[in-house]
Amino acid sequence: MFDSIKKNKRESFFIVTMFVLVITLIIYYICNALDFGPISIIIALTFSIISAWSSYYYSDKIVLSLNKARPATKEENLQLVNILDALVVASGLKCTPKLYVVEDSQPNAFATGRNPENSVICVTTGLLEKLEYYELEGVIGHELAHIKNYDIRLSAIVTVMVGLVVMLSDMFSRYMFFGRGRKSKNDSNASAILMLIGLVFLILSPIFGKLMQLAISRKREFMADATSVEFTRNPDGLISALEKISSDPNELETANNSTAHMYICNPFRKNSHRKSKNIWSTHPSTEDRIEALKNLR
């Protein structure tokens, strides 16, 4: 587990660095296309650094806002609060994550934040209504595992950064479609190379974003499942929860492509329960996860 935490921290640093580079090149290319001249690189660096800083410190608030989450209360969600308090003790975490609730009939949950001290666990009302005590305990244990392993930092940062890159790509693609931007004839060879690289990143950034989400999601789900069992000592609770969540027919209204990988089960219902070799799936199949959990008995 400690090796996993160290690896996640290294990957977070690497992804933030790559993000700054990608955004800098994209913004530089956009500024040159708009004929901003020599200040293009200054604008690009400033924008990318501010974006990276904001993504790191405000990623949890952005994710909660995207999912229209509200704070949970002890009066309304006493069972949830009690489960979390008990599992925090079992996990050895020094801080108790904040609890949030999303009004949605699909049972699902996710964790977010930049570190355990600034972490959040968010569940849907459908999860609270449809799961039994030990099933809910397994799900909360899974999300606590993401927090303890620092998966949440990587996941939240990627969510915000990928969303921004895709937005910039879409914006500039529309601009170029209308033919309003052209490269200055006085650009130096170095600038021309930078602009070419920027264009390549602009075209490929949505694909990079998807691959980045896949890289941080699948294997960490298996680890979080195993860690949840370590906390609860009850694999059957999580197994039953995964079966219920993946088989529920309701769509999660607040789900989108940038946040789908954060949930305990894929919020898009199509084939989420079946074994699949689809390289674009953000989650391992429920059958594979249940099989791995049964091996822990």
ABEGO torsion letter per residue (X at the ends): XAAAAAAAAAAAAAAAAAAAAAAAAAAAAAAAAAGAEAAAAAAAAAAAAAAAAAAAAAAAAAAAAAAGBBBBBAAAAAAAAAAAAAAAAAAGBABBBBBBBBBBABBBBBBBEABAABBBBBBBAAAAAABBAAAAAAAAAAAAAAAAAGAAAAAAAAAAAAAAAAAAAAAAAAAAAAGABBBBAABBAAAAAAAAAAAAAAAAAAAAAAAAAAAAAAAAAAAAAAAAAAAAGBAAAAAAAAAAAAABABBBAABBAAAAAABABBABABGAABBBABAABABBBAAAAAAAAAAAX
